[in-house]
Amino acid sequence: MINTEFNFTIYDTNFYGQYWQGATTKAVVVLAHGMGEHSNRYTHVAQKLTDNGFAVVAFDHFGHGKTGGKRGHNPNFEAVLESITKVIEKAKSVFPKKPIFLYGHSMGGNTIVNYVLRKTHDLKGAIATSPFLKLAFDPPAVKLFVGKLLQNIVPSLTMGNELDVNAISRDEKEVKSYIQDPLVHSKISPNYSIKFIETGEWAIENAHKLTIPMLLVHGTEDSIIDYRGTEAFANNSKSAKLKLYEGGYHELHNDLCQEEMLQDVVDWLNSQL
């Protein structure tokens, strides 16, 4: 597997991107990571996909990983969607005339779901893992009120995301790796919290507008993002396929069911070709 880095700039922000390719490439997967993390945490996912003929093009979101900007903040939701467009364009330039799929986890899952619903595109399909469509807990009403207020006054103000790191995986090694990762952070602004709650609700209500095949996967013991929100999206769409992993935590690609889940992704991608 060959890894190549690249950069692009939008909204005065320098973005870090990278792509992986194997000996042959039959299609391309554009990957969007989750809140507080970065694309390097998906190297093993890229390995599985490239071993099966799928190149992977990934990037670090606004305020994440090696991309610039205030940690945990983005200019606005449209800017987040525009970053996806830029990476798709990069994928097309490096791998011309190859089918392109989107793959997003958690926050990235929300992003790619909203992208395919709101934007004009020629994508072959999309995969959303534990997509941030509905939180698995109810934020305090006061905190939501303050968050909405701050979004109008000081949208760049960040706070801790209150993530229980033990909820990402049943594998203690993965939790430890997450905690010790210097590029992982816990900062979040209203533009990532309040806006993503709102766009998650919108996506569920507008799932019937989905026009391309989509694979949704979620763990039934995800205490960060509610699998029932993903289930509701699937029920509202004729183009979405849902698989639930009994007992699975938030990061299925780093959980005890990792091998099964990644093979399911490969099998689904192949079925679309």
TAFEN-V744841 format. One record per backbone hydrogen bond with DSSP energy under -0.5 kcal/mol. NH is the residue of the N-H (numbers start at 0). CO is the residue of the C=O. E is the energy in kcal/mol with one decimal. If there is no record, write none. Layout:
((NH | CO | E) (NH | CO | E))
//
This chain:
((1 | 20 | -2.8) (3 | 18 | -2.6) (5 | 16 | -2.8) (7 | 14 | -1.1) (9 | 12 | -1.6) (12 | 9 | -1.7) (14 | 7 | -3.6) (14 | 12 | -0.7) (16 | 5 | -2.8) (17 | 57 | -2.4) (18 | 3 | -2.7) (19 | 55 | -2.7) (20 | 1 | -1.9) (25 | 52 | -3.2) (26 | 52 | -1.1) (27 | 98 | -2.9) (28 | 54 | -2.9) (29 | 27 | -0.5) (29 | 100 | -3.2) (30 | 28 | -0.6) (30 | 56 | -2.6) (31 | 102 | -2.8) (32 | 58 | -0.6) (36 | 33 | -1.3) (40 | 37 | -1.4) (41 | 38 | -2.1) (42 | 39 | -1.3) (45 | 41 | -2.6) (46 | 42 | -2.1) (47 | 43 | -1.9) (48 | 44 | -2.2) (49 | 45 | -3.2) (50 | 46 | -2.0) (51 | 47 | -0.6) (51 | 48 | -0.9) (52 | 49 | -1.7) (53 | 48 | -2.6) (54 | 26 | -2.1) (54 | 52 | -0.6) (55 | 19 | -2.3) (56 | 28 | -2.7) (57 | 17 | -3.2) (57 | 55 | -0.5) (58 | 30 | -0.8) (59 | 15 | -2.3) (62 | 67 | -2.0) (63 | 60 | -1.7) (64 | 182 | -0.7) (66 | 63 | -2.3) (67 | 13 | -2.6) (71 | 62 | -2.1) (72 | 69 | -1.7) (79 | 75 | -1.4) (80 | 76 | -2.1) (81 | 77 | -2.2) (82 | 78 | -1.7) (83 | 79 | -1.1) (84 | 80 | -1.7) (85 | 81 | -2.2) (86 | 82 | -1.8) (87 | 83 | -2.4) (88 | 84 | -2.4) (89 | 85 | -1.9) (90 | 86 | -2.5) (91 | 87 | -2.3) (92 | 88 | -1.8) (93 | 89 | -2.2) (94 | 90 | -2.6) (97 | 94 | -1.3) (98 | 25 | -0.6) (100 | 27 | -2.8) (101 | 124 | -1.9) (102 | 29 | -2.6) (103 | 126 | -2.6) (104 | 31 | -2.2) (105 | 128 | -2.5) (107 | 104 | -2.4) (109 | 105 | -2.2) (110 | 106 | -2.2) (111 | 107 | -2.4) (112 | 108 | -2.2) (113 | 109 | -2.7) (114 | 110 | -2.1) (115 | 111 | -2.3) (116 | 112 | -1.3) (117 | 113 | -2.3) (118 | 114 | -2.6) (123 | 99 | -3.1) (124 | 99 | -0.8) (125 | 212 | -1.7) (126 | 101 | -2.5) (127 | 214 | -2.7) (128 | 103 | -2.6) (129 | 127 | -0.6) (129 | 216 | -3.2) (131 | 105 | -2.6) (132 | 130 | -2.1) (133 | 130 | -0.5) (135 | 223 | -2.2) (138 | 136 | -0.7) (143 | 139 | -2.1) (144 | 140 | -2.4) (145 | 141 | -2.7) (146 | 142 | -2.5) (147 | 143 | -2.4) (148 | 144 | -2.0) (149 | 145 | -3.0) (150 | 146 | -1.8) (151 | 147 | -0.9) (151 | 148 | -0.6) (152 | 148 | -1.3) (153 | 149 | -1.7) (156 | 153 | -2.0) (158 | 187 | -2.5) (160 | 185 | -2.2) (164 | 162 | -1.0) (166 | 163 | -2.4) (167 | 164 | -1.5) (171 | 169 | -0.7) (173 | 170 | -0.7) (174 | 170 | -1.6) (175 | 171 | -2.4) (176 | 172 | -2.2) (177 | 173 | -2.1) (178 | 174 | -2.2) (179 | 175 | -2.0) (180 | 176 | -0.7) (180 | 177 | -0.8) (181 | 179 | -0.5) (183 | 180 | -1.2) (184 | 35 | -2.2) (187 | 158 | -1.9) (188 | 71 | -2.0) (189 | 156 | -0.6) (190 | 154 | -0.8) (191 | 188 | -1.8) (192 | 188 | -2.2) (194 | 189 | -2.0) (196 | 192 | -1.9) (197 | 193 | -2.2) (198 | 194 | -2.6) (199 | 195 | -1.6) (200 | 196 | -1.9) (201 | 197 | -2.2) (202 | 198 | -2.1) (203 | 199 | -1.9) (204 | 200 | -2.0) (205 | 201 | -1.6) (206 | 203 | -1.0) (208 | 205 | -2.1) (209 | 206 | -1.9) (212 | 123 | -0.5) (213 | 238 | -2.0) (214 | 125 | -2.5) (215 | 213 | -0.5) (215 | 240 | -3.5) (216 | 127 | -2.1) (217 | 242 | -1.7) (219 | 244 | -2.0) (220 | 247 | -1.8) (221 | 218 | -1.2) (222 | 220 | -0.7) (225 | 133 | -2.7) (228 | 225 | -1.4) (229 | 225 | -0.9) (230 | 226 | -2.4) (231 | 227 | -2.0) (232 | 228 | -2.0) (233 | 229 | -2.3) (234 | 230 | -2.3) (235 | 231 | -1.3) (235 | 232 | -0.5) (236 | 233 | -1.1) (240 | 213 | -3.2) (242 | 215 | -2.6) (244 | 217 | -2.6) (245 | 243 | -0.7) (247 | 244 | -2.4) (249 | 166 | -1.7) (250 | 167 | -2.8) (251 | 249 | -1.3) (253 | 250 | -2.1) (254 | 251 | -1.1) (257 | 254 | -1.7) (260 | 256 | -2.8) (261 | 257 | -2.7) (262 | 258 | -1.9) (263 | 259 | -2.1) (264 | 260 | -1.9) (265 | 261 | -2.2) (266 | 262 | -2.8) (267 | 263 | -2.3) (268 | 264 | -2.6) (269 | 265 | -2.5) (270 | 266 | -1.9) (271 | 267 | -1.2) (271 | 268 | -0.7) (272 | 268 | -0.6) (272 | 269 | -1.1))
//
